[in-house]
Amino acid sequence: MCVEITSSSAPFPFMFWRWAIPGLLDAPVSGGVRAARVGKLTLKVGGDSAELERVSEMLGAMASTIHHFGALGFGHAMKALNNLGCPFNRN
């Protein structure tokens, strides 16, 4: 079991790692430092739903919102789309 929470941009490593690391989930975070300090991050998760269920309590310690987007790599894909839209949502 491994939960990768960085915001790397390339999906290729996940296509390779899924054979090397059983139970791998990609779960990039959003919310910033303030949210991290109080356990209110948002996770965008890709990977097997049964594996996510296994670690959901642990992830809940740092995230108040957890979205599952499907297969491995989809968490990072959604994070990339989120980042693409961020410049348009700023005041």
PyRosetta script that sets phi, psi and omega in degrees:
from pyrosetta import init, pose_from_sequence

init()
pose = pose_from_sequence("MCVEITSSSAPFPFMFWRWAIPGLLDAPVSGGVRAARVGKLTLKVGGDSAELERVSEMLGAMASTIHHFGALGFGHAMKALNNLGCPFNRN")
pose.set_psi(1, 132.0)
pose.set_omega(1, 177.7)
pose.set_phi(2, -149.1)
pose.set_psi(2, 132.2)
pose.set_omega(2, 175.8)
pose.set_phi(3, -115.3)
pose.set_psi(3, 114.3)
pose.set_omega(3, -177.3)
pose.set_phi(4, -96.4)
pose.set_psi(4, 114.7)
pose.set_omega(4, -171.9)
pose.set_phi(5, -112.0)
pose.set_psi(5, 11.6)
pose.set_omega(5, 177.4)
pose.set_phi(6, -74.7)
pose.set_psi(6, 173.8)
pose.set_omega(6, 178.0)
pose.set_phi(7, -110.7)
pose.set_psi(7, 46.5)
pose.set_omega(7, 177.0)
pose.set_phi(8, -64.2)
pose.set_psi(8, 154.0)
pose.set_omega(8, -173.0)
pose.set_phi(9, -99.2)
pose.set_psi(9, -20.1)
pose.set_omega(9, -174.1)
pose.set_phi(10, -92.0)
pose.set_psi(10, 126.4)
pose.set_omega(10, 178.0)
pose.set_phi(11, -75.6)
pose.set_psi(11, -15.9)
pose.set_omega(11, -176.0)
pose.set_phi(12, -53.3)
pose.set_psi(12, -46.5)
pose.set_omega(12, -178.1)
pose.set_phi(13, -55.4)
pose.set_psi(13, -33.7)
pose.set_omega(13, -178.9)
pose.set_phi(14, -68.5)
pose.set_psi(14, -35.3)
pose.set_omega(14, 178.7)
pose.set_phi(15, -64.8)
pose.set_psi(15, -34.0)
pose.set_omega(15, 177.2)
pose.set_phi(16, -78.9)
pose.set_psi(16, -48.7)
pose.set_omega(16, -173.7)
pose.set_phi(17, -65.0)
pose.set_psi(17, -27.8)
pose.set_omega(17, -176.2)
pose.set_phi(18, -61.0)
pose.set_psi(18, -25.8)
pose.set_omega(18, 175.6)
pose.set_phi(19, -85.2)
pose.set_psi(19, -26.2)
pose.set_omega(19, -177.0)
pose.set_phi(20, -88.4)
pose.set_psi(20, -28.1)
pose.set_omega(20, -175.6)
pose.set_phi(21, -125.9)
pose.set_psi(21, 96.7)
pose.set_omega(21, 178.2)
pose.set_phi(22, -60.4)
pose.set_psi(22, 137.5)
pose.set_omega(22, 176.8)
pose.set_phi(23, 81.6)
pose.set_psi(23, 12.3)
pose.set_omega(23, -178.4)
pose.set_phi(24, -63.5)
pose.set_psi(24, 133.7)
pose.set_omega(24, 172.4)
pose.set_phi(25, -122.4)
pose.set_psi(25, 141.3)
pose.set_omega(25, 169.7)
pose.set_phi(26, -103.7)
pose.set_psi(26, 131.0)
pose.set_omega(26, -173.2)
pose.set_phi(27, -146.8)
pose.set_psi(27, 67.7)
pose.set_omega(27, 178.4)
pose.set_phi(28, -63.3)
pose.set_psi(28, 151.3)
pose.set_omega(28, -175.7)
pose.set_phi(29, -106.0)
pose.set_psi(29, 157.8)
pose.set_omega(29, 169.0)
pose.set_phi(30, -143.5)
pose.set_psi(30, 156.1)
pose.set_omega(30, 179.8)
pose.set_phi(31, 133.4)
pose.set_psi(31, -21.1)
pose.set_omega(31, 176.4)
pose.set_phi(32, 83.3)
pose.set_psi(32, -179.3)
pose.set_omega(32, -174.9)
pose.set_phi(33, -63.7)
pose.set_psi(33, -42.9)
pose.set_omega(33, -178.7)
pose.set_phi(34, -60.5)
pose.set_psi(34, -44.2)
pose.set_omega(34, 179.0)
pose.set_phi(35, -65.9)
pose.set_psi(35, -37.0)
pose.set_omega(35, 179.4)
pose.set_phi(36, -63.3)
pose.set_psi(36, -40.3)
pose.set_omega(36, -178.1)
pose.set_phi(37, -62.8)
pose.set_psi(37, -28.9)
pose.set_omega(37, -176.7)
pose.set_phi(38, -111.5)
pose.set_psi(38, 12.6)
pose.set_omega(38, 176.9)
pose.set_phi(39, 70.2)
pose.set_psi(39, 32.8)
pose.set_omega(39, -176.8)
pose.set_phi(40, -116.3)
pose.set_psi(40, 27.5)
pose.set_omega(40, 178.2)
pose.set_phi(41, -68.2)
pose.set_psi(41, 165.4)
pose.set_omega(41, 171.6)
pose.set_phi(42, -113.8)
pose.set_psi(42, 131.9)
pose.set_omega(42, 177.7)
pose.set_phi(43, -110.5)
pose.set_psi(43, 136.7)
pose.set_omega(43, 173.7)
pose.set_phi(44, -112.0)
pose.set_psi(44, 106.8)
pose.set_omega(44, -167.8)
pose.set_phi(45, -106.4)
pose.set_psi(45, 136.9)
pose.set_omega(45, 170.7)
pose.set_phi(46, -122.2)
pose.set_psi(46, 141.5)
pose.set_omega(46, 179.6)
pose.set_phi(47, 136.8)
pose.set_psi(47, -176.0)
pose.set_omega(47, -176.4)
pose.set_phi(48, -64.3)
pose.set_psi(48, 131.4)
pose.set_omega(48, -177.0)
pose.set_phi(49, -65.7)
pose.set_psi(49, -32.2)
pose.set_omega(49, 177.8)
pose.set_phi(50, -66.8)
pose.set_psi(50, -38.2)
pose.set_omega(50, 177.5)
pose.set_phi(51, -67.1)
pose.set_psi(51, -39.7)
pose.set_omega(51, 177.0)
pose.set_phi(52, -61.8)
pose.set_psi(52, -42.1)
pose.set_omega(52, 178.3)
pose.set_phi(53, -60.0)
pose.set_psi(53, -38.8)
pose.set_omega(53, 179.5)
pose.set_phi(54, -61.0)
pose.set_psi(54, -34.3)
pose.set_omega(54, -174.5)
pose.set_phi(55, -110.1)
pose.set_psi(55, 6.8)
pose.set_omega(55, -174.5)
pose.set_phi(56, -60.9)
pose.set_psi(56, -36.7)
pose.set_omega(56, 179.2)
pose.set_phi(57, -65.5)
pose.set_psi(57, -42.3)
pose.set_omega(57, 177.8)
pose.set_phi(58, -63.9)
pose.set_psi(58, -45.4)
pose.set_omega(58, 179.7)
pose.set_phi(59, -64.6)
pose.set_psi(59, -32.1)
pose.set_omega(59, 178.3)
pose.set_phi(60, -63.2)
pose.set_psi(60, -18.6)
pose.set_omega(60, 177.2)
pose.set_phi(61, -70.1)
pose.set_psi(61, -22.9)
pose.set_omega(61, -179.5)
pose.set_phi(62, -117.3)
pose.set_psi(62, -10.7)
pose.set_omega(62, -176.5)
pose.set_phi(63, -132.7)
pose.set_psi(63, 132.9)
pose.set_omega(63, 176.2)
pose.set_phi(64, -90.2)
pose.set_psi(64, -16.6)
pose.set_omega(64, 179.5)
pose.set_phi(65, -131.7)
pose.set_psi(65, 126.7)
pose.set_omega(65, 179.1)
pose.set_phi(66, -128.7)
pose.set_psi(66, 117.9)
pose.set_omega(66, 178.1)
pose.set_phi(67, -109.7)
pose.set_psi(67, 129.3)
pose.set_omega(67, 176.5)
pose.set_phi(68, -100.9)
pose.set_psi(68, 122.8)
pose.set_omega(68, -175.3)
pose.set_phi(69, -107.7)
pose.set_psi(69, 5.8)
pose.set_omega(69, 176.6)
pose.set_phi(70, 116.3)
pose.set_psi(70, -139.5)
pose.set_omega(70, -171.7)
pose.set_phi(71, -63.9)
pose.set_psi(71, 161.9)
pose.set_omega(71, 176.5)
pose.set_phi(72, -52.5)
pose.set_psi(72, 130.5)
pose.set_omega(72, -178.3)
pose.set_phi(73, 102.4)
pose.set_psi(73, -22.5)
pose.set_omega(73, -178.4)
pose.set_phi(74, -70.2)
pose.set_psi(74, -28.5)
pose.set_omega(74, 176.1)
pose.set_phi(75, -60.8)
pose.set_psi(75, -45.6)
pose.set_omega(75, 179.3)
pose.set_phi(76, -69.8)
pose.set_psi(76, -34.2)
pose.set_omega(76, 177.0)
pose.set_phi(77, -62.4)
pose.set_psi(77, -43.4)
pose.set_omega(77, 179.2)
pose.set_phi(78, -68.5)
pose.set_psi(78, -36.2)
pose.set_omega(78, 176.5)
pose.set_phi(79, -63.1)
pose.set_psi(79, -40.5)
pose.set_omega(79, 178.3)
pose.set_phi(80, -63.5)
pose.set_psi(80, -42.0)
pose.set_omega(80, 177.0)
pose.set_phi(81, -64.7)
pose.set_psi(81, -40.3)
pose.set_omega(81, 177.1)
pose.set_phi(82, -60.2)
pose.set_psi(82, -47.0)
pose.set_omega(82, 179.8)
pose.set_phi(83, -64.8)
pose.set_psi(83, -34.0)
pose.set_omega(83, 178.0)
pose.set_phi(84, -62.6)
pose.set_psi(84, -36.9)
pose.set_omega(84, -179.2)
pose.set_phi(85, -84.2)
pose.set_psi(85, -16.0)
pose.set_omega(85, -176.2)
pose.set_phi(86, -55.2)
pose.set_psi(86, -44.0)
pose.set_omega(86, -178.6)
pose.set_phi(87, -59.6)
pose.set_psi(87, -25.7)
pose.set_omega(87, -178.3)
pose.set_phi(88, -85.4)
pose.set_psi(88, -12.8)
pose.set_omega(88, -178.2)
pose.set_phi(89, -101.1)
pose.set_psi(89, 3.8)
pose.set_omega(89, -178.3)
pose.set_phi(90, -86.3)
pose.set_psi(90, 146.3)
pose.set_omega(90, 178.6)
pose.set_phi(91, -90.0)
pose.dump_pdb("model.pdb")
